[in-house]
Amino acid sequence: MQGEKIYMDMLSAGIFTVFRPNPAARIRLLCIPYAGGSANLYQHWHEYLPEDMEVVVAQLPGRSYRLSEPPHESMSAVVSELMTYIHQVLDRPLIIFGHSLGGCIGFALMVELQRRGLPLPAFFIGSASRPPHQLQLARKTHHVSDEKFIDMLREMKGTSEEILNSNDIMAMLLPMLRADFRISETYQYTDTLKYAVPAMFFSGDGDRYLPAERIALWQELFSSRVTFASFPGGHFFIHDHINDITQIIKGIAADILNKTDGK
């Protein structure tokens, strides 16, 4: 009963969304959206993944069903909220996946897990994410005028024209978007510790902001094996390659479970 209560507490926590709850899952995938994104980015991923894998998605404040809550303004605030509940998903092997800002959040979460002596993820996947120790690679856009900020969003091709052209919608979304970009553009990892976690990093072959040679700098932060994969498309290639990405995750999960079963 205690385990069931903990599980239900996790499902009811505002920070987590689980589209296909499975308390009997053998492994979990924690997904973290990009700046401005919501948990809905990953709402269909469980359909591509094995039934014994549970997909847990971080739902940050300022969007979706948390729209009325003020967005976080710093990485420390994001990680603090995640850490409030993260112990509830550490009872079985965990893969962390984050796209763009989500990758930086996932790494910052891993840093805090290490600091507190808690279990690290079995695998880390960063997708189109800036290496957090390379602050000079960050764009500086969160402080520009609304007009320039919207032009930047349009250039990145991650937001529909219908939304960008709606003054009412953008007035509602801009505070959250600026807060997310502020976190993305100011977070920096300054420690020298390298993480003994196997990792993989994805890039888009048409991503002008974070091409493969910049993504490759992530390997400086890990002492375990780091691999890379490139996909056709720009910064938001994730939308067009769900099947390919989840196939890779399936293989990673199978390897983790095989090693676990072999102990």
C-alpha positions as CSV (number, residue, x, y, z in Angstrom):
1,M,0.0,0.0,0.0
2,Q,2.8,2.4,0.8
3,G,4.3,1.9,-2.7
4,E,0.9,2.5,-4.3
5,K,0.4,5.7,-2.3
6,I,3.8,7.0,-3.4
7,Y,3.0,6.2,-7.0
8,M,-0.3,8.0,-6.9
9,D,1.4,11.0,-5.2
10,M,3.7,11.1,-8.1
11,L,0.9,11.1,-10.6
12,S,-0.9,13.9,-8.8
13,A,2.2,16.1,-8.5
14,G,2.0,19.1,-10.8
15,I,5.5,18.7,-12.1
16,F,4.9,15.3,-13.6
17,T,2.6,14.0,-16.3
18,V,2.2,10.3,-17.1
19,F,0.2,9.5,-20.2
20,R,0.2,5.7,-19.7
21,P,0.6,5.0,-16.0
22,N,2.3,1.7,-15.3
23,P,3.3,1.0,-11.7
24,A,4.7,-2.4,-12.8
25,A,7.1,-0.8,-15.4
26,R,10.7,-2.1,-15.3
27,I,12.2,1.1,-16.5
28,R,11.3,4.8,-16.8
29,L,11.9,7.5,-19.3
30,L,11.9,11.0,-18.0
31,C,11.2,13.5,-20.8
32,I,11.8,17.3,-20.5
33,P,10.4,19.7,-23.1
34,Y,12.2,22.5,-24.9
35,A,11.7,26.2,-24.1
36,G,8.0,27.1,-24.4
37,G,7.1,23.5,-24.7
38,S,4.7,21.5,-22.6
39,A,4.3,17.8,-21.6
40,N,2.1,17.4,-24.7
41,L,5.3,17.3,-26.8
42,Y,5.7,13.7,-25.5
43,Q,2.0,12.7,-25.2
44,H,2.3,9.9,-27.9
45,W,5.7,8.6,-27.1
46,H,4.4,5.7,-25.0
47,E,2.7,4.4,-28.1
48,Y,6.1,3.8,-29.7
49,L,7.8,2.3,-26.6
50,P,7.5,-1.0,-24.9
51,E,4.7,-1.5,-22.4
52,D,7.2,-2.2,-19.6
53,M,8.6,1.4,-20.0
54,E,6.8,4.2,-18.3
55,V,7.1,7.7,-19.8
56,V,7.1,10.4,-17.2
57,V,7.1,14.0,-18.5
58,A,8.1,17.2,-16.7
59,Q,5.3,19.8,-16.9
60,L,6.8,23.1,-15.9
61,P,4.7,26.0,-14.6
62,G,3.4,28.7,-16.9
63,R,1.9,26.4,-19.5
64,S,-0.9,23.9,-20.2
65,Y,-2.7,22.9,-17.0
66,R,-0.2,25.0,-15.0
67,L,-0.8,28.1,-17.0
68,S,-2.0,30.1,-14.0
69,E,1.3,29.5,-12.2
70,P,4.3,31.9,-12.7
71,P,7.1,30.4,-14.7
72,H,10.4,29.6,-13.1
73,E,13.0,32.3,-13.7
74,S,16.2,30.2,-13.0
75,M,17.6,26.8,-13.4
76,S,17.9,26.4,-9.7
77,A,14.2,26.9,-9.3
78,V,13.4,24.3,-11.9
79,V,15.7,21.8,-10.4
80,S,14.4,22.5,-6.9
81,E,10.9,21.6,-7.9
82,L,12.0,18.5,-9.8
83,M,14.0,17.4,-6.8
84,T,10.9,17.6,-4.6
85,Y,9.4,14.6,-6.5
86,I,12.3,13.0,-8.3
87,H,12.9,10.3,-5.6
88,Q,9.5,8.8,-6.6
89,V,10.9,7.8,-10.0
90,L,14.3,6.6,-8.8
91,D,13.1,3.2,-7.7
92,R,14.0,1.6,-11.0
93,P,16.3,2.3,-13.9
94,L,15.8,5.8,-15.3
95,I,16.6,7.3,-18.7
96,I,16.6,11.1,-18.9
97,F,15.7,12.7,-22.3
98,G,15.6,16.4,-22.9
99,H,15.3,18.5,-26.1
100,S,17.0,21.9,-26.3
101,L,16.4,23.6,-22.9
102,G,15.1,20.2,-21.7
103,G,18.6,18.7,-22.2
104,C,20.2,21.4,-20.0
105,I,17.5,20.9,-17.4
106,G,18.1,17.1,-17.4
107,F,21.8,17.7,-17.0
108,A,21.3,20.2,-14.1
109,L,19.0,17.6,-12.5
110,M,21.7,15.0,-12.8
111,V,24.2,17.4,-11.2
112,E,21.9,17.8,-8.2
113,L,21.4,14.1,-7.9
114,Q,25.1,13.6,-7.8
115,R,25.5,16.4,-5.2
116,R,22.9,14.7,-2.9
117,G,24.3,11.2,-3.4
118,L,21.2,10.0,-5.0
119,P,21.1,7.4,-7.9
120,L,22.1,8.8,-11.2
121,P,20.2,7.9,-14.4
122,A,21.1,4.7,-16.2
123,F,21.4,6.8,-19.4
124,F,21.3,10.4,-20.4
125,I,20.1,11.7,-23.8
126,G,20.4,15.3,-24.9
127,S,18.7,16.5,-28.1
128,A,19.6,19.8,-29.8
129,S,20.9,21.0,-26.4
130,R,23.6,23.5,-25.8
131,P,26.6,22.0,-23.9
132,P,26.0,23.8,-20.5
133,H,29.7,24.5,-19.9
134,Q,29.8,26.5,-23.2
135,L,28.0,29.7,-22.2
136,Q,29.4,31.6,-25.1
137,L,27.3,29.4,-27.4
138,A,24.1,30.7,-25.9
139,R,21.9,33.1,-27.8
140,K,21.1,36.3,-25.9
141,T,17.5,36.9,-26.8
142,H,15.4,36.9,-23.7
143,H,15.8,40.6,-23.1
144,V,15.1,41.9,-26.6
145,S,11.9,43.7,-27.6
146,D,8.7,41.7,-28.2
147,E,9.0,42.3,-31.9
148,K,12.5,41.0,-32.1
149,F,11.7,38.1,-29.8
150,I,8.8,37.0,-32.0
151,D,11.0,37.3,-35.1
152,M,13.5,35.0,-33.4
153,L,10.8,32.5,-32.7
154,R,9.6,32.6,-36.3
155,E,13.2,32.1,-37.5
156,M,13.6,29.0,-35.3
157,K,10.4,27.5,-36.9
158,G,9.2,25.9,-33.7
159,T,6.0,28.0,-33.3
160,S,3.1,28.1,-35.7
161,E,2.4,31.3,-37.6
162,E,-1.2,31.2,-36.3
163,I,0.1,31.6,-32.8
164,L,2.9,34.1,-33.6
165,N,0.4,36.3,-35.4
166,S,-2.1,36.3,-32.6
167,N,-1.5,39.3,-30.3
168,D,-3.7,37.9,-27.6
169,I,-2.0,34.5,-27.5
170,M,1.5,35.9,-27.6
171,A,0.7,38.4,-24.8
172,M,-0.2,35.3,-22.7
173,L,2.8,33.2,-23.8
174,L,5.6,35.8,-23.9
175,P,6.3,35.9,-20.1
176,M,6.7,32.1,-20.0
177,L,8.7,32.0,-23.2
178,R,11.1,34.8,-22.0
179,A,11.5,33.0,-18.7
180,D,12.4,29.7,-20.4
181,F,14.9,31.4,-22.8
182,R,16.4,33.3,-19.8
183,I,17.1,29.9,-18.2
184,S,18.4,28.4,-21.4
185,E,20.7,31.4,-22.1
186,T,22.1,31.9,-18.6
187,Y,22.6,28.4,-17.2
188,Q,26.3,27.4,-17.0
189,Y,28.0,24.3,-15.6
190,T,31.3,25.4,-14.1
191,D,32.4,22.3,-12.2
192,T,35.2,20.0,-13.4
193,L,33.4,16.8,-12.4
194,K,32.8,14.4,-15.3
195,Y,29.8,12.1,-15.1
196,A,30.1,8.3,-15.2
197,V,26.8,8.0,-17.0
198,P,26.6,6.6,-20.6
199,A,25.1,9.3,-22.8
200,M,24.0,10.1,-26.3
201,F,23.4,13.4,-28.1
202,F,21.2,14.2,-31.1
203,S,21.6,17.0,-33.6
204,G,19.7,18.3,-36.6
205,D,21.8,18.4,-39.8
206,G,20.1,21.8,-40.6
207,D,20.3,23.3,-37.2
208,R,22.1,26.6,-37.5
209,Y,22.1,27.3,-33.8
210,L,23.6,24.0,-32.5
211,P,25.3,22.1,-35.4
212,A,26.9,18.7,-34.7
213,E,30.4,20.1,-34.0
214,R,29.0,22.1,-31.1
215,I,26.9,19.2,-29.8
216,A,30.1,17.2,-29.8
217,L,31.4,19.3,-26.9
218,W,29.0,17.5,-24.5
219,Q,31.6,14.6,-24.4
220,E,33.8,16.8,-22.3
221,L,31.3,16.4,-19.4
222,F,31.2,12.6,-19.3
223,S,33.7,9.9,-18.3
224,S,31.5,7.1,-19.7
225,R,30.9,6.3,-23.4
226,V,29.3,9.1,-25.3
227,T,27.7,8.6,-28.8
228,F,26.1,10.9,-31.3
229,A,23.3,10.7,-33.9
230,S,22.2,13.3,-36.5
231,F,18.8,13.7,-38.0
232,P,17.5,15.5,-41.1
233,G,16.0,18.9,-40.1
234,G,16.6,22.0,-38.1
235,H,16.5,22.7,-34.4
236,F,13.0,21.1,-34.0
237,F,13.8,17.9,-35.9
238,I,12.3,16.0,-32.9
239,H,8.8,16.5,-34.3
240,D,9.5,14.7,-37.6
241,H,11.5,11.7,-36.2
242,I,9.6,10.4,-33.3
243,N,9.8,6.8,-34.6
244,D,13.5,7.0,-35.2
245,I,14.2,8.5,-31.8
246,T,12.0,6.1,-29.9
247,Q,13.6,3.2,-31.7
248,I,17.0,4.3,-30.4
249,I,15.5,4.7,-26.9
250,K,14.1,1.2,-27.1
251,G,17.5,-0.2,-27.9
252,I,19.1,1.7,-25.0
253,A,16.4,0.5,-22.6
254,A,16.8,-3.2,-23.7
255,D,20.5,-3.0,-23.1
256,I,19.9,-1.5,-19.6
257,L,17.4,-4.2,-18.7
258,N,19.6,-7.0,-20.0
259,K,22.5,-5.8,-17.8
260,T,20.1,-5.5,-14.9
261,D,18.8,-9.0,-15.4
262,G,22.3,-10.3,-15.7
263,K,23.3,-9.2,-12.3
